[in-house]
Amino acid sequence: MAVHGTTGAVGNPRYLVNVKKSGSAHTRLTGQGASITLDFGKEVGGYATLTFGDDSDRAQTVGLTYSELSTYISTTSSDGSNGGANVEPAVSYTAEPAGRISTQTSVPTAGTDAAGTPVSQLRGGFRYLTVVNESGGTVDLADVSVDIVFAPNVADLRAYPNYFSCSDDLLTRIWYAGAYTVQTNIVAGNQGRVWGPPGTGWNNSARIGEVGDTVLVDGAKRDRTVWPGDLGISVLTDYVSLGDLDTVRNSLQTLYNHQAGNGALPYAGPAVNFIGNSDAYHLWTLIGTASYLQFSGDTGWATGIYPKYKAALDYITAKIGADGLLNVTQAADWARTDSDGKNLEANAIMYRALVTAGPFATAAGDAATASDCAAKAAALKSAVAGGGYWDDGAGLYRDKPGSALYPQDGNALAVWFGLVDDADRAGRISAGLAARWTKVGALTPEKSDASVHPFPGGMEVHAHFAAGRDSAALDLVRLEWGYMLDAPQGTASTFWEGYRTDGSSDYSGSYMSAAHGWSTGPTSALTFYLLGIAPAEDGTDGYVVAPHPGGVTRAEGQLTTPAGVIAVSWRDGRNGEFDLTVTAPGGAVGEIAVPVPAGAKPGYVVRVDGKVAWANGRSRSFAAREEMARVRLAGLPSGRHTITVRPH
């Protein structure tokens, strides 16, 4: 903790941040308006406790305000969070000599609702806490602390089961910041944001989870609600870092508990309970359901939820027309414009839902649905390819045939989800998206011509990797997520909901969430691609190990899978040499692929544990084959293996 700043007469402000506080005077706020702003150095969230010394005047009033970004530090109000007018004045408490204030148990001087019930003062996300003397006397402040409440289901917030490290320190920091962002979004099921919003202040005591102890919400500060679209990114982040799949299951089950009779799933879970008004978010729930099964191997839950899943699948596939395309009739979405009709983004999500429905239906014993979904997916892919979406001059897809909008989300998802299977076209889309980057990140024109949105931005990172443009993917991660992580006004620990090309909030000023799980796409991309441990693309069992160095010289990490832990480390010598070590349980890894010099003369040799597997352009063992500057190997037994690439 540090002192960010003071106003008025403040004595010994550094006392509060000294490790050894004995022998020196407490921090003193003398006179009305005297304040101290404390900087916790990262995003925190929970209940604050203030302890006062004997020298405080009696019956003084102190006010507390909170802010995620330094931009919105104030002595009179907190940053916006309640979802209404966002009028959140300083919360005032009575301070007494040798007394103590806990925002969990102390009742503010103006902290009850219309019925006289105390309102929860849990603050879900902030970096800065300002304490202001609202009286005329002296407040002797002896100590300030925060009791962290996010991720209450783990004993040690730093004990991640998975990890990532590479030779680029910024990329490593970004991986962990994404993990931490999602960790701040794991909340107790009874600590959500109350809806509808209060006229002033906030109240985070709503029931938002209906099974288990925790759910995965959209943001630490707000909305503190399960939103299915956000899960499309945050579930992946959770999986590769925290491995908290119980929370994922709780969140999905809560959504299914509110399914409408016609099969429609919520746009937002409780306490918001917007149901049936978003085809896109309906689809994200289906994808998240299939991902949970793939990542956890929990066939018991999957079989139990299958009737609800099937009803939801039937509901949405009924909107696929004779032309093979999804026609969106419930158009609520993540904040993009023009989200109805046969827009590209929704059809890319539909395609992914159909692909992953195959393994999910198969696991439930429904081979007919699996076959039908495969046929629908093939028809949709064909319809997009020949349906007037592609603009060869722009090298990008239109949002709809004839549209002048070339969306970031739709183009990125089309590549990432495999709707585009032509390598040249995927590369052109990647290049076309990269050509629009601004000085603070990738442009998101479907939101506005001045928006940078890390939600579709994370989709774009995955798309660059999927297109084989690894350096472009890493350049975007450094540009956009490096900006957020190191911006002087930021949290130095978490990623923002959305901002503008000038770096300012794109969500009504201080209302923007600065710890939003949908903005953590690089964390999963760095594990899946750069490190190279990725689940099967079609949603089936098994993993592929295929590093994408992109100019990085070293990486290591691990991923916990249903079969056990897969650990990988590699070194890229950049002179045609590559060393990869893989440790995996039996049956977990179906294929290993190592990068090889494209068109190298006189050639190269690939060895597995010292024995030649590929040389002189042909396989010697492990069914080795060369494809797109990689040699792919299959059938390696369990245990630890070293694969090397050396010039001939």
N, C-alpha and C positions, 0 to 999 in steps of 0.2 A: 504494500500500500504506500502511496505517496501523496503529498499535498499538491493538488493541481493549481489552486489559487485561493485567495481570500478577498473579502471585502470588509471595509470598516475596521474597527479596532479589534484585532486578533492578537493575543499574546501567546508566544511560544507555540506557533502552529505545528512545528515539527515534532512536538512531544508525542502526538498520536501515532507517528510512523517510526519512532525509535524502537528498536528491539528491546532495549533495556530502559524502562521508563522510570525506574526508581531514582530518587534524588534530584528530580527536576520538577519545575512547576507544570501543572496541567495546562492544556490548551484552554485559553479563556476568550470567550466571545462577549465583548462589553458593548452594550448599547444596541438599540434597535437597528437591524440591518447588518450587523456584524455576522460574517459567514465564513465557513471553510468548506471547500470542495475537495473531497477525497477521491483519489484515483486508485482503483484496485488493480490496474495494470492489464486487465482482461475482462471479458464478459463474465459477470457473476449473476446470481439470481437467488432470491430467498427473502429471509427476514433479517432486518437490521436490529442490533442491540446497542444502545448508548448507555454509558455509565458516567455518573456525575460525581464530582468531588465535594468535600465538605464546604468549600468556599463559594459554592453557587448561592446566589440570592434565592430566596424562597419564591415559589409560585411563578417561576419564569415559564415562558412559552417558546418552544423551539419548533421550527418547521423543517420538514425533510422533502427534498426533491431528488429525482433520479433522472439519469440520461445515459443512453447507450453511446451516443456520439458527443464529442466535446462541443460540436456546433450548437447544441441545444441545452447546454448547462444554463441554469437559471436559479435565482434565489426565490422565485415566486411560483414556478410551475415545473412539473415534470414533462418529459417528452410524451407525445400522444400514444395512447394504447387502448382506449376503451371501445373504439369502433363507432362512436357516435360523434358528438361535437368535439371530443378529445380535449375537453376542458378539465385539466388535472392540476389544480392548485396545490401548493405546498401542504403537506399533511401535518397538522399541528398537534403537539403533545405538551402536557404540563411537565416541567422539569423541577425536581426538588433536590436540595442538598443531600449528597450521598445516596441519591436515588438511581433508578434504572428504568429505561424505556425499552421495551421489546415490541417491535411492530407486529409480532405474532400474538401477543397477549395484552398489550396496553391498548386502551381505547382512546383514539384521537379525540381532541376537543370538539371536532365536527366530523366524526367518523361513523355515524349510524345512518341507516337507510330510512325511508319514510315510515317504516314500522318500528323504528327505534332499535333495530338489530345491528350490532357492530358489523362493519363491512371488512372483508378480508383485505389486509394491507400487504399481502405477499406481492412482491415485485418480481416478475418473472425474469427480466433481463436488464442489466445496467452495468456500466463501467464506472460511472461517476455518481457519488452520493454527496449532496450538499446539505449541510446543517446550518441553519440560519437562526439567529436570535431575533425573535419577533417581539420581545419585551424591551424594557428600558434598562434592566439591570445587567448583572454579570452571570454568565453560564460557565461553570467550571467543568470542562469536558475531559474526563479521565480516560475513556476508552470507547472505540467504535469497532464493531465486528459485524460480519454477515454470516448467517447460517445458510449454507448452500442447500437448496431443496431439489434441484434437478437430478435426474438419474438416481432416485432414492432406492432403486433395487440392487445397487452395487455398493459394496463396502469400501472399495478403493477406486476413486474416479480415474486414477492413472493406470490401473491394471488392465490394459487392453489385451485381449487374447491374440490379436493380429498386429503386425507392425509393417513399416515401410521406411526405407532409408536409401538415399542415393547420393551421388557425388555433387549434385546441385542442391545446395542447402535451401534455397528458396522453394524448390519443389517439395522437399521433405517437410518444410514448415507448412506449406499449403496443404499437404496430405493431412497433417495433424490438426490444422485449423478446421478443415472440413469435418474431421471426426469429432472435434470438440464442439463445433456448431451443432451437429446432430445430437450430441450428448446433452447440450443445454435444452434441446427440444423433447427430451424424454421426461415426461412429467407424471406425477401421481394422478390417478383417474378422477380425483375430486378437487383438482387444482387448475381447472380450466377457466377461461374468461366467461363471465356471466353475459348472457344475451337475452333480451335486448340490453343495450348499453345504458349505464346510469347517466344522468344528466351531467354530473360532475364526478371526478375521481374515477376509480376503477375497482373491480371486484373479481378476484381470481379464485372463487370458491365453487365454480360450477362443476357438476358431474359430467365428465366428457368421456370416460371409459367405463364399460359395463362388465368387463371380465378382467381378471388379473389385477395387478397393482399399478401398472404403468401403460401409457400410450405414447405414440410418436406424433407430435403435433407439428404445426407449420413453423412456429417461431417461439423464441424464449419469452420475449416481451408480449407479443401478440401474433396471431389470434389465439394461441393456446387451444387449438381445435384441430381435430383430424381432418385434413383435406387430402383426398385421394391423389390429386395431381402432384402434390408435393412429394407423396410417397414414391412416385416414379423415379425420383432421384435419391431421396433420403434413405429409402430402404437399402439401396445399393451401398451407400456410404456406411450405414449401420453395419451391414453384413461384412464389409471388408476391413472394418476397424473394430467396432465394439462387439460385433457378433451377438447382439441382443435381439434374437429372433422371437423370443417370447413377447417382447413389446410389440413387434411387428404383427404377430398373430393376434394379440389383444386388440390392436387398432383395426385390423381387417374384420375381426369378429364383431366389433362394435358397429362398423359400417353395415355389415350384413344384417345385424339386428334391426336396422331401420330400413330395410328393403321394402319398397312399395309392393302392393299386391300384383301389379303388372310386371314385376321383375326389375323395375328401375332402382338403381342404387343412389345413395346420397351424393350430392355435390359437396356437402360438408356435414360432418358428424355432429353429435350433440356437443354443446347446447344450441348450436346454430340450427341444425336439422333442416338444411335446404335439401329436399329430396326430389329427384327426378327432373331437375332442370339443367343437367349437363351431360350430354352424351360423351364428351371427351373424358370427364372425370369418372364417369361410369366405367369407361374402358380402362382407365388407369387402375381401378380397383381390381378388374379382372387380371391385368398384367401383374399387379402386386401379389395377387393370390397365387398365381402360377410361380412367381419368383420365390415366394415363401416356401412352397413345396420343393422347388429345385435346390434352394439353399439349406433347408433344414432336413429334408427327407421325412417329414412328418406326414406320412400317408394316412394316419388315423384321423387327424384334423381335416385333411384334404377330402377324405371320403365322406366325413360327416357334413362338410360344408357344400359338397358337390350339388345337391338339389337346388340350393340357393344360387350357386355359381351357374348352373345350367339354366335356371330361369332368367338370370341376368344376361347370359349369352344369347338366349333365344330372343330376349327383348331387343338387344342391340342389333343382332344380325337380321332381324325383320326390317331394319332400315336400310339394308343393302338392296339396291335396285337391280333391275335386269341388266344394267350396264356393268354390274360388279362393284360399284362404288357405294360407300356409305354416304347417305344424305342426312346431315345433322339437322334435327328439328328442335332439339333442346340445346341452345347455343351458349349457355354460360361456360366460361373457360377461365384460363389463368389470368387474363387481363388483356389478351390480344384483341384486335379489332376483327371484324368480318369473320366471325367464327361459326357461321351457320352454313348450310348447304354442303356441297361436296368439296370442302376445303382440304388442302393437302395435309395439314397437320393432323386433322382428325382421321384421315384415311391411312396415314402412316401408323397412327396409334391402333387403328382397327386392324391393320395388317399384323402388327406385333401381337395383339390380343389373339388373333386367329392362329398364328404360329405357335404361341405358347399354350393355347387351348388343347392342342393335340396331345402333348405329354400329360397334361392335367386330366383330360378325359380318359386317356389310356390308363392312368393310375387308378381311376374310379371304375374301370372295367367297361367303359362306354366307347367301344371301337368305332361305332357308327358315327358318333359326333366327332371323334378325332379325324376320321376320313372326310367328313363333310367340311370341317374347318380347313383342312389342307386344300380342298378343292376351292373353297371360297377365297383363301389366301392367294392361290395361283391366279384366280380370275381377277382379283383386285390388283395384283401386281401388273397383269397384262393391261387392265383398264387404265391405270395411271401412265404406263409406258406409251399407250397410243391414244390417250384421251385429251390431248391439247394442253397438257400442263407444261411440257418441256419447251423452253425458249433457247434455241441453240445459239442465238446471238449473245444472250446474257450468260449462258452457261449455268443457268439456274432454273428451277421449277417455279412456275407461277403458283399463287395460292389457289386460284381456280382458273379454268380455261378462260383466256381473254383478260385476266386481271393484270393490273400494273404493279401488283404487290408481289415481291419475291421474298417470302418469309424466311427468317432464320430458323424458326422451330420446324416448319414443314420440310425444308431442304435438309436440315441436319438430321431429323428423324428418318427421312427417307434413306439416307446413307447408313446411319447407325443401325437401324432396324432391318436392313437388307432389302428394302423395297426396291432399291437400285442394285442390281447385281452385275452391271457393266462397269468394269474397273476404270475405263477411260472417263465415263460420265461421272462416276463417283469422284474421281480426281478433279474434274472440272468444277463440280459443285464445291468441293473443298477450296479450290483456288478462288472461286467466285465469292464465297463467304469471307475468305481471308482478305480479299481486296477491299472490303468495306470496314475493316477495323478502324477504330478511332484511337486516340492517344490513351484512353482509359479502358478499352475493351472492345468487344465485337458489337456491332450495331444490331438492334432489334427493331426493324422497321414495322413489324406487325403491331408493336405497341405505339411507337411514334418515330419520327425521323431523327429524334435526339435521345433515344433510349438505349441504355446498355442493361440488359437483363440477364443475370447469371443463371436463371432457370433454363431458358433456351440456349444460353451460352455454354452450359455444361453439356447439353446435347451436341453442340457444335464441336466441343473438345473430343467427345466420343466419335463423332463423324470424321474428323481429320485422321484420327488413328485408324478407323475402319477403312478409310480410303487409302491407307498406306502412306499418308503424309505426316509422319511422326514428328518431324521438326516443327511443322505448323501447329500441331496440337500442343506441343510444349511451349512454343512461343506465345500462344494464346493464354495458356495457363499462367505463364509469367506476367503477361501484360495485364490481364483482367483481374485475376485473383491476387497477383502480386500488388496491384494497385490497392485493392481493398485491404489487404493484410497490413500494408505499410503506410496507408494514408494517415497523415497526422491527426485527422479528426476521428479515426476509426477506433475499433475495439482492440486492435492488435492481436486478435485471437479468433474472430468469427467472420462470416461472410454475409453480405447485405442482400436484402430482398430485391432491390432494383434501384438504379440511379440513372442520371442523365450524362450526356457526353461532357458536361462541365464538372462532373463529379458530385453534383447536388442530388438530393433525394428525388425520386420519381414517384413518391407516394405521399402527397400532401405534407411535405416538410417533415416534421419530427415524427410523424406517424410511421414512417418507414421502419421496418424491422431490420436490425443490424446483426441478427443471429438467426438466419432463415435456412432451414435444411434443404430447400429446393435449390439453393445456390452452391451446393457442395459437389457438383458433378466431377471435378477433377480428382477427388479422392478415390472413387471407384475406377476412374480411367487410369490413374497411375498404377493401381494394383493390377487391373485387367490387362493393360497394354505395356506400360513402361517396365514394370517388374515382370509381368507376363503370366500371371496366374489368372485364368479366366474360365468361368463356367461355360458349358456348351452353348453355342449361340442359339440353338433351336429349343432350348429349355429342357432338354433331356438330361439324364445323369451324366456325370463325368466332367473332367476338366482338361483344358489344354494349357501347356506351358509354352509361351511364345513371346519372348522379350522383344520390345520395340525401342531400341536405345535412343534414337532421335538425337544423337550427339552427346548423350550422357555417357559417362565412362564406367560407372559402377552402380549397381543397385542390389539390395537384398530385402527380404521380407518374408512373411508367411500369411497363409489364409487357412482358417479352420473350416473344414468341409464336413458333410455327413459321414464321410469315410475316415476322417482324421485330418491332421495338419499336413498341408503341403508347404514346404519351405524351399525358397529359391534364392540363389545369389549368382551374380554374373559380373564379368569384367569385359569391356570392349576395348581392345588394344588399338583400334582405328587403323591398323595396318594389315587388315585381313585376318587378325587373330581375335578369337572370341572364346571365352571360357564360361561355361554354365554348369552350376551344381544344383541338382534337384533331389530333394528327399520327399518321398510320398508313400502313403500306404497302398497296399495292393488294390488295383482296380480303380484308383482315384483318377489317374492321369491317362487319358486315352492317346494323347499325342504330344510330342515335344518338337518344337521347331526352333532352329537357330538361324540367325541371319548370316548370309554368306556373301562374299563380294560378287556383285553383279558383273557378269562378263569378264571375270578375272582371268588373266593369263599369267603363268601357265596352268592355273587351276588351284584347287584347294582340297584338303582332306578333312573329313569329319570323323572323329573317333568317339566311341562311347567306352568309358573306363579303360582307355588306352588301346582299344581294338578298333580297327577301321570299319566304319559303317557306310561311308560314301567316299568314293575316289574316282577320278577320271570320268566323271559324268555318269556313274552308275552305282547302283546299290550293292552293298556287300552284306548288310544285315539290317535287322529291325525294319524291314520293308521301307527303307529310306527312299525318298523321292524329292526332287527339286521342284519348287513352285514359287514364283514371284520372289526371287532372291532369298529363298529360305530352303533349307533341307529339313524335311519333316520325318520324324521317326515314330514308330509305333511298336507296342508290345514290350516295352521295358518292364522288367519285374519290379516289385516293390523294393523300397530301400533307398540308399543314397547312390546317385550316379553323377559322373562328371562327363560332360560333352564338350569337346574342344573343336575349334575350327582353326586350321593352319594352312598357310600357303604351301603349295606343292614344292 
